Amino acid sequence: MYKAISKTIDLGDGRTINIETGKLAKQADGAVVVKMGDTMLLATVVSAREAAENVDFMPLSVDYREKFSAAGRFPGGFLKREGRPSDDEILIARLVDRVLRPLFPDNFHAETVVMITLISSGKNEMPDCLAGLAASAALAVSDVPFNGPISEVRVSRIGGKFVINPSAEQLSNADIDIMVGASYDNIMMVEGEMDEVSEEEMLAAIKFAHDNIKIHCKLQEELAAEVGIQKRDYCHEQNDEVLRELLWKETYQKAYETARSLINDKQLRISSFAKIKEDFVATYSEGKESGEINKNLISRYYHDVEKEAMRRMILDDGVRLDGRSTTQIRPIWGEVAYLPGSHGSAIFTRGETQSLTSVTLGTKMDEKIIDNVTLKGRERFLLHYNFPPFSTGEAKVPRGLSRREIGHGNLAHRGLKRMIPDGFPYIVRVVSDILESNGSSSMATVCAGTMAMLDAGIHLKRPVSGIAMGLITDKGSDKFAVLSDILGDEDHLGDMDFKVTGTTKGITATQMDIKVEGLSYQVMAEALQQAKEGRAHILGKILEVISEAREDYKPNVPRIVTMMIPKDMIGPVIGPGGKIIQQIQADTKATIAIEEIDDFGRIEISAPDKDSIDAAIARIRAIVSLPEVGEIYKGKVKSIVQFGAFVEIMPGKEGLLHVSEIDWKRIENPESVLKVGDIVEVKLLEVDQRSGKLKLSRKALLPKPESQTTSDSKGENKGERSERAPRPDRNETREPSHSHSLRKPNQ
């Protein structure tokens, strides 16, 4: 019925990765199942036979989805089925897309869809590190043209040792966590986070990952050879060499002069370059029928003209489009406390890139609940990045959240999250709105985020800054230029986009996309060192605006305190059906959240004022504290019996107030003195060690009648007890000796 072909990668520590094709999804152009432990991914690729009309780019779609059935779980929600992709699924799809896209032939423009599906989920394997391998293997066994293979791995440093594709449990102890995508010869993509590590340590992790990726690539080549599929023929581009030569002749010098004019304004520079093309089209179209003009070819050829003009200016003259040197950072200005209604805010502007960032401090109730197939938990630090069209001068209304916004926000989140103080009681939400964009808005978000959190009174472990590095290479020679703080044009027309965030101590996050082959580790090392210097410069500008966190939170920040209680006291605080905790919240106007951590309960109390918090703390302490002999309590009479009354001195803790302990005088009927619901002060006389029963006294807090005191005194002087004095009960205690312990009866 089928002929399955499989290959196995030995990871060297008892784990293996198996790649199988020929069994599932045989009508796709290529399909593989990648398995590691109990985790299985199905990857398929389908590519149209012909390109759509007037398409001059690679229309690639990469989709990654996780099935809840893979983990034996039901999806949440009313429909109980998978919906739109989660942020994690989008981020994984982006990781794969960024490695695959540069490796399709430049003239291949057929609609191509790569789908990766988690069909089985194991507890010890993380599927994201297998997605790139699965996608590449599906392309390898298909007839779709592709200059691969590639693979992606996660490399982490745990206990000083590098580990490939660690489990989630291992990852929690890692100080380096990066995803690396590469072909056999070249690094294509790096993304991840670190705990303030050095540039040398990061490079060592990348090299370790690449050594393992080479094994994956060789095995895919063997699998493709065994399958025996031939790559398809295609012809997706029509070229006009006469037009190309004419356009270069007529426009290159003008484009070079425009580049050399050092126009700082982005929109003016764009329009100046565009006018050169428009003038050429107008001249070229004279005497021609409109149908004879191929504007798509002109746009494609002119793009190459612009690119070459910019590259020659940088490589030959050492000057960039805005007149800066390769290491120079654009002018920076910033401001904090710009938004009076926010808990913290900042403006960070670098050149023509600007972020307006706000910080909101919330309570336990504001945590983000994560309920994905492979990950369940809560997130206490949130960062949201918004990129409205007006930031680049586009006349468009945003329709939902883009994948780009999710990806850029995730990078900034990684750069900042490890700097939140340990045990910080608030939930933190950082929102970056990009108001202008001309290069590296994600790094502007990191800088603005640092400033806004300091303005909010968050005492960061260390402030963080970020920078985007670019690269211009010279095809056919070893000449190159590393660019600090790249412009949008330098990103678009250049060969690398390398973003690095960090503190004075080391790197916290990175994202690198390579667009050329043969990038050496020497170039990466130089880029990292130049980035370190740029980060230091930017951090200095940040600290000029705000050098340290506010001493106190702003008045509109909710106040939060935390308490730790024994695990077995969580139930009494919550009460049956939440009755007790709801009553405390209603009475004190405080918000209370409880979570179990190991053998303790962590209680978070938040309220707009200190009095509410103090009242809630007192109520909770009354519940969790143990009754102490000799202490005085205000209790509530719960019931009355013939021999006394039962008084609740703490929530759920009642004691017996015997009739003989109600008053110094003889009481025949307790109801003559007490009623159910009365509040009465009592002293705890005794706690029975075996039964835990509490023995209370009201009498011990009342002044002893003078006649009885005199009578007792006479009896003592005679060395004998007065016959008229009442015989003391054997449980009677002595009168308190401290004046502050004496209480007068309530009137």
Secondary structure, 3 states (H helix, E strand, C coil): CCCCEEEEEECCCCCEEEEEECCCCCCCCEEEEEEECCEEEEEEEEECCCCCCCCCCCCEEEEEEECHHHHCCCCCCCCCCCCCCCHHHHHHHHHHHHHHHHHCCCCCCCCEEEEEEEEECCCCCCCHHHHHHHHHHHHHCCCCCCCCCEEEEEEEEECCEEEECCCHHHHCCEEEEEEEEEECCCEEEEEEEEEEECHHHHHHHHHHHHHHHHHHHHHHHHHHHHHCCCCCCCCCCCCCHHHHHHHHHHHHHHHHHHHHCCCCCHHHHHHHHHHHHHHHHHHHCCCCCHHHCCHHHHHHHHHHHHHHHHHHHHHHHCCCCCCCCCCCCCCEEEEECCCCCCCEEEEEEECCEEEEEEEEEECHHHCEEEECCCCEEEECEEEEEECCHHHHCCCCCCCCCCHHHHHHHHHHHHHHHCCCCCCCCCEEEEEEEEEECCCCHHHHHHHHHHHHHHHCCCCCCCCCEEEEEEEEECCCCCCEEEEECCCHHHHHHCCEEEEEEECCCCEEEEEEEECCCCCCHHHHHHHHHHHHHHHHHHHHHHHHHCCCCCCCCCCCCCEEEEEEEEHHHHHHHHCHHHHHHHHHHHHHCCEEEEEEECCEEEEEEEECCHHHHHHHHHHHHHHHCCCCCCCEEEEEEEEEECCEEEEEEECCEEEEEEHHHCCCCCCCCHHHCCCCCCEEEEEEEEECCCCCCEEEECHHHCCCCHHHHHHHHHHHHCCCCCCCCCCCCCCCCCCCCCHHHCCCCCC
